[in-house]
Amino acid sequence: MSLRIRLSSDGHPEIWANDQILVSKLDLDIPGLQHEGCLECVQEVSPWEWREAAHCGEAYQALRRTVRRGHVPLITAEILSTGNVVTFSVTAEQTLSGLSVGDTFDTYSVAFPRIVLPSHYHCLLTTYGLGPSGGDDGVGGYWPEAMVVESTKQIPSKAFAPLVLFDEANALAIAPASQFLTSALINDCGDIVRTLHGSIDRIESGTRIETLFAWGESVTASLMHAGDVLLARGGKTRPTPRDSIMTTKMGWWNAYGGYYTEPIHPLTGVELVELLASLKQQQIPIGYIGLDLWYPYKYIGQALHYSPDTGKYEHGIHPIAEEFDLPVVLHLSALAQENEYQSNGSDPAFYRQVAEELIHQHAVVAWHDWLRTQQHLTPALRNDPVIADAWFNGMAKAMADKGISVLTCMHTMGMILASTGLPNVIAARSSIDYLFAQPEALDTLERLGQGGFKNEATPLYVMRRQNLLVGFTYYAMGVLPFYDLFLTQWQEDVGGISPQAEAILRALSCGPMGIGDGPGQTDVDLVHALVSSTGDLLHPDHPPYPDTPTLGKSIEVYRTEHTAGAVVWEYVIALNTTQEVQSFSLPVKQHGQVIWDGMHHCVVEQMQGMLASGELAYYVIVPEFDGIAPLGLWNKTVPAPSHVLVHAEWNEAWNIWLDAPGETFAIWSADPIIVTDQDGRELSLEQEGPFALCLLSEGVSSLRIARRWPT
């Protein structure tokens, strides 16, 4: 399958996949376009013309048209099609001015391009995150939200990026491919407009504005393909959990929703030392500390300076980090206008000073929150595409130069797209704070006189769906999703609803895993189910991907996996995305697999049941040959983890190579089995129901599992 460009009978470009039309019109729309020194700007637009084009010796389709004033070219538009990708690019041949139409994405002055879509396609989109600016709102914008609509005619009025249109056989992802921080897609009377922020008044000569179209057989395939293209252009590969201590080890965080939510239980250095000592006493394998609001600020979200608040951390953070031998993830926010760097907020140079301070405080990750607020408060980050991209890129580079990774939070989708070119931007928060799904915490805040938090109360089914669906979109664009901290058990004043489900979601996410418990309140067994005997987080190969046919349904299904050689362990989530109780039944194969119910810790024959609002079912589909199915690590949330089960194959017996010293390996079998190690030594087994359990001592690197025949 490959995308093809066709010209309609009236000369407009279309995009087709075989005999199916995906885009029924693709063209420029330039109302009121002016160029430098032009008063009347009478425009002449050439027809679309085919031209010869090739790359690496391979021919591809190319169309071009030019907009002129007299004999002077103003803009050139090109459409290139190669393989399963179409790129629409517009180059300004002269400086264009007089474009501003308002401080918002809600309207437009140029459509580069206007995209007309057939109405029968379903759509997945992620809202942009930046609302109108220039008013009194000190926060600006909103959390990007994944939305599924049944028709292109139902696309909402908010700006968004990317967009995926799909049906049973095809999916097409559409995304800006340049000027990321100031580019978005908007709905204009049922058409899709790829535009720039409405406050931009000038496009300088030589500017190239690009839009990407990527095809796949499913939502997952098309969006991952779009991400692949952008990542290749940006010189970045998708991060894996092995790339950072933040995704290799479990962290303890004091963000909103944790026990030390700032207005409920403020955290100081004294409390932090007591908390870390408590975790150590409980033998909780914490690998780093995530600290919110450690610096002086004018308002929450507007920092004055990034240095320890001496009222909280009298001697700084680094002595505590050194005492417990733990690196730190440190929070950053937008800058207050009265900041001590004397920065106007658009020049990234001050981040070099910030990076120096983070290193001094033993930080390995900058958790940059309130990013959309910085753009909202700083006009140049909206009205100048060059300054906007340079600010975000400069922030990331300042951190990279000191070996610091970046976790983004309260960002826009433009920043997610920009991260495709920033290797050290490795993770992003995928939903509003965990706090807002905890009624207990919101009630506590109301009693403390802060009832406004309830205005953003978020149902559990909404938060979990956003983490899964927005998180998948982020991963496609090259960042790991962070579902926020969670509480491992119920804690007075702050809550902690269904911790097992929250733990499962975070384990499968492949992103950061953070707990926010108070002293002595961590569920030890739950934590140990998430990590190996060496304290490393246990993950699958990638975050969960949505099952395209279930998107927008009452029960949505998400899947991830671990592939070891040619053998696959599959992890399946079924989520109730509604306010009502829903039933579900997922198809199962009759042979070649055993189904492990990860919520109830038992083998089942079917994946079916009833789910309350926001509740999830979790299954592990275990490969089975000759009546033997190796589940993997016993009592672990992810029993067949990446980098632990290294390779597996069936050759008259199971042969499994692994790195799991001190773990217990579980094998389901209907008949007696024999297990030997790499040296042929028989390993002792204990029976627990249908499972044979084998303790893996130091030095065991492979297992051979076979049926035990009678002698």
Steps between C-alpha positions, in 0.01 A plus 500: 500500500625851422343843495441659162425856400239556233364814341123528493310600188508863618874488569509455878741251662355194673664229712410137432596164647444252218136554396393685815504877525638634828524874427255635245664843464836637603586857415608846608257746656652846540238766575642850530857390429741791476871531446750764601429830325180373339177695532262332259666157468309378197589132487552266210493130584647247260332163454645195672762348273674164514877503514765233500656420836721229646673419826784246533427389146130435570240702313208650689197711423532876516263789435577872507315825472605863547317808621627820333430870496567585145834337423608494866459159670352529850473139608575159353304193605620143444344162565732199510391138530741218575401164641233552763581866566379821340658834589333833423747790519464873447801728451471878540688651205439851641442623853128477569344748744170621637401148600393548863134415569497468881691352792361151455503187286122524457520691172749516215648721230679231297411137441816315402306287400122482522404132520159370395422153638223254413243503780481123560835465676532474876759729656742490791647836593682659789400856592787745492514633855540876440189716522453871423762722663524861601231485770515472878541122519839441658507130413408500131375206302395154609624143509515342152209258468463201269163493328335246270218615272290293259524739207729771372198729533512456880853631547493759783577868471814486719838495329660157487797296375544235385186366331442141390208413273420130482260226397523120501787482250683833490629772727665830410690708756530874434737726694694824467862422412659842565456812719376258763432739789281729290336251262170318540207353315155658537149422380366761260143430390571129477836534325834458675735798487870465575588845620723715718409677823270794434735754660772440239513806275803420281641200323856575397628433151645150476273353766389145418178372659441125484217259570531123517252229393588141595299188415460176693257213528389612848508802726809360668681429173431842348586706807815299569598547135451876528714497813767293324527760225520796739748322727723409206495862386579617853785253554332331795399143581210409725619478860479172686461446874871412513602852398450676834499424870156665502362208297734228626437554871197587709492854634336671795323828415330780693280625215130584526312183588773360721496507878715813489264699279621854574178652645424186706838382633776743399837329460820633655847354525422365847194310377688379192776346712240330722313372195811359331606333824154344521522368143842356576367329812214351296756382242327687220741505202494871418747610233450878501301786656255718303458841664231756425515869604852493646577860397360848583204609287262795474203276430493126451601466136707820486853460634718783623826304501609138486687445822381319813235681702693539826175500694452140388853375433729697727817334373377423150398172346842359417589402861182289519571345160852415615387358835265253333708456181205597280496723191221754464233600248439872553192700406511814285212733414430812300693811598345784696531836327710617797742205471854542627651403163358821350375281216204595283410131478581457131880481516615151605844621610402502869445123486878459501503643852206280593680189374806589710282523810324173423834323475607655830186361663572149357221513242504267200164605355335841458126457552391808305142575595283799403647512150178612335477775763841632397378519140173656615679770702760581232364656177819431301452126557171525311555770239848400379550139387878529497522636855248243626685199361836644608373541858382141535800355318734721701351382828551137402853563374601683819396191694659258252833681527506406870378144443151578631192335351168686473151396611237741367175586674216742422639518149328544166485250216733732314762429765441126467555528124808717556639229728544277194826689447614509864659172616515596868125575520409147600163514678182707532208508741198359320212621719398748766637442852406178681358729771195587290374139493521471882175630660652459847779745419262747336275490807803565721602798289146638521512474881827693486329781308620396154178374347601624155689177442165324466434696181748271327383174658556225244313167496722197523385368162603826334843514663583138424386529140701818449811340643464205264396683184694825537793296630496286185503816286799633693688175455433508126667842499803379694436563870404252770172577679497585871165413659596703812570369848253277682433381854563132570220482757229718653634792704298736715431846357642417155329177387648232277225336293567149358879498530537161331347631178714815515811287550414279201448799272831656598692175469370454145561866408879456477523855638602634840356316800458719806336441834386781729431324830541650844745361759440131571198486269642317198355161404820296491352204311352720228833678448699177487263370231616787279876452526759228458712355779760766413245783527459564127154578365341219301358620167371357172661608173290812447199687644151364422367559150125540436301238313366714217152336479437574871584871490204708609317195636380450857780249553829598340776241467873571517781252441873481552741209493841357557661322207785261581627361172193381312295450817257765625340563840207738455356736763138607454308780673122539470383836638145618570501852355148590617317595820291181491575134570593326175546139394779384273612188317823489301575236236741223600681230306407142576856366494856616554446731796415512868326808641615637834264743675742756640242667723381183673817287463346195339478319168177563307354358180335822382572872513159621605313653790341816639687823570390796711568853376874547448575144604736286295562135429857381446611181327831343405479275194769240554637294207434125534648199321431136575303589812778713655470880541781700666324785682826655615588666829265396779309769691612772260265744329691458172603133515687489167693829501726651239873456572424218748359232269768541239411229248257210472442221252315170475693200370328194645540686830505859617845661495501833682799731554454747783667734746300461820718401797301448817163490323245221494401378153147367447402239241144391430468137398225242492756223555821458704803683358876500545704822506877508449748789485766583241727227642232233491445503876145421603342778703261431784135596457216587733140462392244776550174408333567446129838674522842349560722755676876500452738714708773650283824508694797719411662376180191352334492654152273263308225246555394193308141407580366167377230249577614243755442158350438199723807283556 
